[in-house]
Amino acid sequence: MTTAAPVALPGPPALGLARGGAELRQFFRHKEQVVFTFSLPAVLMILLGSILDGPTALAGVTSGQLLAAGMIGSGIVSTSFNSIATGVAGDRETGALKRLRGTPMPPASYFVGKMVLVAVSSLAQTVLMAAVAVLLFGLKLPSDPAKWLTLLWVFTLGIVSCTLLGIAVSSLAKSTNGAVAIVQMLYLVLQFISGVFVSPITNLPKVMVDVASFFPLKWICQGFRSVFLPDGAVRMEMAGAWELPRVALVLGIWCVAGAVLARLTFRWTDAK
């Protein structure tokens, strides 16, 4: 009599991908959430770009293009940090996390599932905002393969760091409404001091930019400006350089710090 071979159980990555598929299905079933998530950054870019558009000190580059390039980077923070912080808080409030805790799925797989959701939604957000910027503000898509590579690693490090920070920040709130208030305040302040709404960033007080330099948003936007703007626009940066090695370093540090914070602060329930 033969004994059946034991069936290998899926590991955390496989469970995370499966969870990511469930997250995507759940997200796209809520049409109002989808419309709001994708439309708000694009609408802000259209409004602000149209109001503030005008010539700059660099021939061939308008203030609308400067703003649009930075706001494309800011858009992925909206689909990662903001959406994940409120989404995890909502899962905790409704008891969905408590039910997931009763399954064999480890926390790491839950995090991977959120990463899958963010990767897909952020990619869609980037394509949408880039298309709007090209059509309305004459932003040029990069022709240099090196710039596309820069776009890839800034995008990847940006969504990983901001997703993990969103998971960590979600533990500061006991409800979805509380999470919305916290993340919107943090996001709005960081947008102003990171030069998202002010073009060029050199128009901001140096102390504001110094504070923004401790957080990912400033570096994500700077990386995206290096991709979508001509090389001459580098003189409109505070340091007079794109500082891509520093962009990679800061975002890499936040990926590690975000993973540690998310693991230490993550709660399945509201019970302290």
N, C-alpha and C positions, 0 to 999 in steps of 0.2 A: 504494500500500500504506500503510495507516494504522498509526501507532505507538501502542501501548497507553499510555494515560495512566498516569503513575506513581502507585502506591498510597501514600497518606499513612499513615505509621506513627503509631500512637497515642502521645500524649504522656505525660509522667509522671503527671498526674492520672488519665487513663483507665487506665493500667497499675496505678496505685495502687488504684483501685476494683475492678479485676479481681482484684488480689492480696487485697484486703479480702474479696471473696467466697470466695476459697480459704481464707483464715484462718478465716472463720466456719464453713465446712464442716468444716474440720479440728478446730476447737474443739468443735463440738457432736457430733462423732463419739466423743469421749472422754467418756463419761457420768460417770465418776468425777470427772474434772476439773470438769465443769459443776456437778455436785452440790456439790463442795467449795467452788468459787468463790462460788456463790450462797448456800450454806447457812451458812458460817462466820460472816460478819458478822451475819446475821439471828439465828443461835443465840446469839451473844455479846450482841446487843441484848436478846433475850428473857431470858437469864439475869441479866445485870447490871441490866436494867430492873426485873425482878421482885424482885431482892434489894434494890436501892437505892431503889425507888419509895417516895415519901412526900411530904408537903406541903412547900412552900417558903414563903419570905417573901412571895411574890406569890400572892394568892388566885386559884384557878382553874388554876394551873400546878403540876404535880407534878415531882419530880426525875426520874421516869421519862420524862416528856415532854421535859425538858431533855436528858437523855441520848440519847433516841431521835432527836431532831432533829439532834444533832451526829453520831450514828452513821450516819445516812443519808448525810451528807457523807463520813464516813470510809469508807463502803462503796465509793464510787466510786474512792477511792484504792487500795483492795484490788484492784479489777478493772482498774485502769490501771497504777499504779506496780509493785505486787507481781507481777501476772500477766505484764506485759510484760517486766520484768527477768528473771524466770525463764524466760519463753518464748523470748526472744531468746538467752539463754545456752544453752538447750536446742537451739535451731536451730543454734547455732554448734558445740555439742558433737557433735551427730549428723552434721554435715557438710552440713545443709540449706542453710545460708548459702553455703557454698563452691560448692554446685551452682547456687544462684541467681546467684552472681557470674559464672558462665559464660554467663548470658543477657544480653540487651540491657537488662534492667530496671535503672534507676538506683537508688541508695540512697534517694532521695526517694520513689520509688514504694513501696518496702518500708515506709518510715515511714508513708505514707498508708494502706497496707493495715493496719498495726497500729492506726492511728487508727480505721479503720472497725470493726475487731474490738472495740476498747475502747468506742466510742460505743454499739454495740448491746448489749454485755454490761453496761455501766454503766447504760444506760437500764433494762434489765431488773432490775438490782440495785436501782436507786432505786425503781422501782414496787413491787418485792417488799417492801423494807424499809419504805416508806411505808405499804403495806397492813397490815403487821404492827403498826406503830406506831399506826395508826388503830384497829385492832381490839383490841389488848391494852392500850394506854396512853391511849387517848382523844385522840390527837393530831389536831388539826383541819387539814384541807387548806385552803390559802389561798383566799379568795373575791375578793381584790383582784387585778385583772389585772397591776398593777405588781409584785406579789410573784411571780406566775408568770413575768414577764419577768426578774426578779432570779434566779429559779431557773434559767432558761435560760442566762443568761450566766455565772453561777457554775459551773453544770454544764459548760458548754463550755470555759471557761478552765481549770477544774479537770482535766478529762480530757486536754486538750492538754498542759498543763504537766507533769502526772504521767506521761503516756505518754512524753514526750520524756526526762524524767529517768530513767524506767525503762530506756529504751534506753541512756542514758549509763551508768547504774549496772551494767548487764549486762556491761559491758566490764571491771569490776573482778574478775569471777569467771571461772575457767577451766572451770567445770563447772556443771551445774544445781544440784547439791547446795550448791556454794559460793554461788551466787546466792541460793538459798532462805535460807541462813544470814544473808547480808548484808541482804537486804531485810526479812526478818522482824524482825531486831534493830532496824533503822532505823525500821520501821513501828511496832513495839511502843513504842519509846521516844518517838517523836513523838506517838503516841496519848495517852500519859500526860501529857506536858508541854503538849499542845495542848488539854487539857480534855475529851477525848472520854470518858474513863472517870470524870471528876470533875465533878459538877454541883452548883452552878454553877462556872464556871471561876475565879471569884474566890476559891474555896477553895484554889487552888494558890498556891505562893510566886511572887511577882512575877518573880523571876529566871528561873524555869522558863518562864513565859509570854513573857518577853522573848526567850529563846532560841528558843522555838517560833515567834515572830513572824517569824523569818527564813525560814521554810519554808511551803510551800503549805497543808499540812493544817489548820493553825490557822485560816487565812482561809477555806478551803472550809467548814469546820464552822460558823464564825461566819456566813457567808453563808446557809447552810442554816437556821440558827437564826432568822435574820431573816425567813425565808420561812414557817417552820412554827409559830413561836411568836407570841403576841400582842405588840403594840407595847410593853406594859408590861414585858415580859421583858428589855428592853434594859438595864435597870438592873443586871442580873446579869452584864453583860459587864465586863471589866476597865476599859475606857475609858468605860463608861456610855453607849456609843453603838454602833450597828451598824457604823459606819465603812465603808459600802459603797464609797465612792470609793477608800479605801485597799485594800479587798479586791480591787477591779478592778486597781489599780495593782500590787500585789504579785504577783497571779496573772499579769498581763500581762508583768511583768518576768521571771517564771519561765518563761513560754512562750518568750520570746526567748532567755533564758539556756539553757533546756533544748534548744532547737534548735541553738544553737551547740555545746553540750557533746556532744549526740548526734552531730553531724556530725564533730566533732574526734576523738571517742573510738571511734566505731563501727568494728568490725573484722568482716570476713567470716570470718576463721579465727582460731584460737588462736595462730597464728604471730606473734611480736613483730617 
